[in-house]
Amino acid sequence: MAKRLKLAKNLLTEDGVIFISIDDNEQAQLKLLCDEIFNEKNFIANFIWKKRTTGGHDSKDVNTTHEYITCFCINSSIRGDILQLLDSGKEYPEFDPINNKSFKWDSLWTVSHGYTKNCDYPILAPDGTEVFPYMCHGKGVEVNGIARWFWSFETYQKNNKTLKISEVKNKWKVYKKVFSGKGTPIQSRISKNEIGGTSEGKSNLKELFNNNIVFENPKPVKLVQHFLNRKQKNLSF
């Protein structure tokens, strides 16, 4: 195994990541081996994949329903960026050519971030109406003194040209751009219901090889996609 891991390391780029599927019997030894080859500071996580529901007959003591997927990176300086959930194109349907990023419009007003006077100021609508944050909220004057803008007045002065002011049901509402790219951190536990288990892996393999199982312990396609659907910046997998 050490030779294969060293070869894998040589094939990875400086922003590369490796995922290794392993069971209980070898997980501890694999971690020590990878600490030596990839450097322990480059360890990301041991993901736990629930591969079946009822357990098998591979142990006299415990029915094992999971296995591990050990993850290491090559460069620890990027570890905070590499396993972010890709933003959906459906969630960010607009495109900003200046920033070269997709974005969506989201409310500039809020009632749940704590009131501050510096975030409660008028914004001029196209017809000259002064729009305060409480006026955008469905409860109107009920949240006056509670509602505020996300931006301070200073931030508004610098970025007001990026806002959108729209009339919705006879009310002026103010929207800011939210750009894609921040993503969502990946969870260490992977559910069978989310990506399938060993039975799905066998079915995927049979579809590819004319109903034949050409190697043991195939992984479901969705498990591979689960990790490939992660990125931040322009990192490679």
C-alpha positions in Angstrom: 0.0 0.0 0.0 2.9 2.4 0.8 4.1 2.2 -2.8 0.7 3.0 -4.2 0.2 6.0 -1.8 3.6 7.4 -2.7 2.8 7.1 -6.4 -0.6 8.8 -5.8 1.2 11.6 -4.0 3.5 12.2 -7.0 0.5 12.4 -9.3 -1.3 15.0 -7.2 -0.9 18.7 -7.8 -0.1 21.2 -5.1 -3.8 21.8 -4.6 -4.7 18.2 -4.9 -6.8 16.0 -2.5 -6.9 12.2 -2.1 -9.8 10.1 -0.8 -9.1 6.6 0.4 -11.8 4.1 1.2 -10.9 1.8 4.1 -12.6 -0.5 6.6 -12.2 -0.9 10.4 -9.4 -3.4 10.1 -7.0 -1.2 8.3 -8.1 2.4 9.1 -5.7 3.0 12.0 -2.7 1.7 10.1 -3.7 3.7 7.0 -3.9 6.9 9.0 -0.3 6.4 10.3 1.0 5.6 6.9 -0.6 8.6 5.3 0.7 10.8 8.2 4.2 9.7 7.1 3.7 10.0 3.4 1.4 13.1 3.1 2.4 14.7 6.5 0.0 14.6 9.4 -0.7 18.4 9.1 -2.3 17.7 5.8 -4.9 15.4 7.3 -8.4 16.6 6.5 -10.8 14.0 8.0 -12.0 10.4 8.3 -15.4 10.5 6.7 -17.8 7.9 7.9 -20.0 6.3 5.2 -22.9 4.3 6.2 -22.8 1.7 3.4 -25.7 -0.5 4.5 -28.7 -0.5 6.9 -28.8 -3.9 8.6 -25.2 -4.9 8.7 -23.5 -7.9 7.2 -22.2 -11.2 8.6 -18.5 -10.2 8.5 -18.1 -10.2 12.3 -19.1 -12.5 15.1 -19.3 -9.6 17.5 -20.6 -6.5 15.7 -22.5 -6.1 12.4 -20.5 -3.4 10.7 -22.7 -0.9 8.7 -20.0 1.7 7.8 -16.6 2.2 6.5 -14.2 5.1 6.4 -13.0 7.4 3.7 -9.7 9.0 4.7 -8.9 12.4 3.2 -5.5 14.1 2.9 -4.4 17.2 1.0 -1.0 18.0 -0.4 -0.8 21.6 0.8 -2.1 22.5 4.3 -2.4 26.2 3.4 -5.5 25.4 1.3 -7.2 23.0 3.7 -9.9 25.6 4.7 -11.0 25.9 1.1 -11.0 22.5 -0.4 -14.2 20.8 0.7 -16.9 23.4 0.2 -20.2 22.5 -1.4 -20.5 23.8 -4.9 -23.0 26.5 -5.3 -26.0 25.5 -7.5 -26.5 27.4 -10.8 -30.2 27.5 -10.0 -29.5 29.3 -6.7 -27.2 31.9 -8.4 -28.9 32.5 -11.7 -27.5 36.0 -12.5 -24.0 36.8 -13.7 -21.8 39.9 -12.9 -19.3 40.4 -15.7 -17.3 42.9 -13.7 -16.6 40.4 -10.8 -16.9 37.4 -13.2 -19.1 35.6 -10.7 -22.7 34.3 -10.5 -24.9 35.9 -8.0 -28.5 36.1 -6.7 -30.5 39.0 -5.3 -31.2 38.9 -1.6 -32.9 41.2 0.9 -30.8 44.1 2.2 -33.2 44.4 5.2 -33.2 42.1 8.3 -35.0 41.9 11.6 -32.8 39.2 13.2 -29.4 40.7 13.3 -29.8 43.3 16.1 -30.9 46.9 15.6 -28.3 49.6 15.2 -29.0 53.2 14.3 -26.2 53.3 11.7 -28.0 50.7 9.7 -31.4 52.4 9.7 -31.3 55.2 7.1 -33.4 56.1 4.1 -32.7 54.8 0.6 -34.2 56.7 -2.4 -36.5 54.7 -4.7 -36.8 55.6 -8.4 -39.9 57.7 -7.7 -38.1 59.7 -4.9 -39.7 57.8 -2.0 -37.5 57.4 1.0 -37.4 53.7 1.8 -36.5 52.6 5.4 -35.8 49.0 6.2 -39.1 48.4 8.1 -41.0 49.4 5.0 -39.5 46.4 3.1 -40.7 43.9 5.7 -44.1 42.3 5.6 -45.0 43.6 9.0 -44.2 47.2 8.1 -44.4 49.7 11.0 -44.6 46.8 13.5 -40.9 46.3 13.0 -39.9 49.9 12.9 -37.0 50.2 15.4 -36.2 46.5 14.9 -35.6 46.3 11.2 -32.3 47.5 9.8 -30.2 47.2 6.6 -27.4 44.7 6.5 -25.1 47.5 5.5 -23.9 50.5 7.5 -24.5 53.9 6.0 -20.8 54.0 5.1 -21.0 50.7 3.2 -24.1 51.9 1.5 -22.4 55.0 0.2 -19.6 52.9 -1.3 -21.8 50.2 -2.8 -25.2 51.8 -3.5 -24.8 51.5 -7.3 -24.8 47.7 -6.9 -28.3 47.6 -5.3 -31.6 46.8 -6.9 -34.7 48.7 -5.8 -37.9 47.0 -7.0 -41.6 47.6 -6.5 -43.3 44.4 -5.1 -47.0 44.5 -4.2 -47.0 48.3 -4.1 -44.0 48.4 -1.8 -40.4 49.4 -2.6 -37.9 46.7 -1.6 -34.1 46.9 -1.7 -31.9 44.0 -2.7 -28.2 43.3 -2.6 -26.0 40.9 -4.6 -24.9 37.7 -3.0 -22.1 36.1 -5.0 -21.5 32.4 -5.3 -18.3 30.8 -4.1 -18.4 30.8 -0.4 -20.0 27.3 -0.3 -20.9 25.1 2.7 -18.5 23.0 4.7 -18.9 19.2 4.1 -20.1 17.0 6.9 -18.0 14.1 8.2 -20.9 11.6 8.3 -22.3 10.4 5.0 -25.7 8.8 5.0 -26.7 5.8 2.9 -30.0 7.6 2.2 -28.0 10.5 0.7 -25.7 8.7 -1.7 -26.5 5.0 -1.5 -24.6 2.0 -0.2 -22.8 -1.1 -1.4 -25.9 -2.5 -3.2 -26.1 0.7 -5.3 -22.4 0.3 -6.1 -22.9 -3.2 -7.4 -25.9 -2.0 -9.5 -23.8 0.8 -11.0 -21.0 -1.7 -11.9 -23.4 -4.2 -13.5 -24.8 -1.4 -15.7 -21.3 -0.7 -17.0 -20.1 -4.3 -17.5 -23.1 -6.2 -18.9 -24.4 -7.4 -15.6 -21.0 -8.6 -14.4 -19.2 -7.8 -11.2 -15.6 -7.3 -12.4 -14.1 -6.3 -9.0 -15.1 -6.4 -5.4 -16.5 -3.7 -3.2 -17.6 -1.2 -5.9 -18.6 2.2 -4.6 -21.8 4.0 -5.8 -21.4 6.7 -8.3 -23.2 9.2 -6.0 -20.4 8.7 -3.4 -17.8 9.8 -5.9 -20.0 12.7 -7.0 -20.4 13.7 -3.3 -16.7 14.5 -3.1 -16.3 15.8 -6.7 -19.1 18.2 -6.1 -16.9 20.2 -3.7 -14.6 23.0 -4.5 -13.4 26.5 -3.6 -11.4 28.8 -5.8 -9.9 26.8 -8.7 -8.7 23.7 -6.8 -8.2 20.4 -8.5 -9.3 16.9 -7.5 
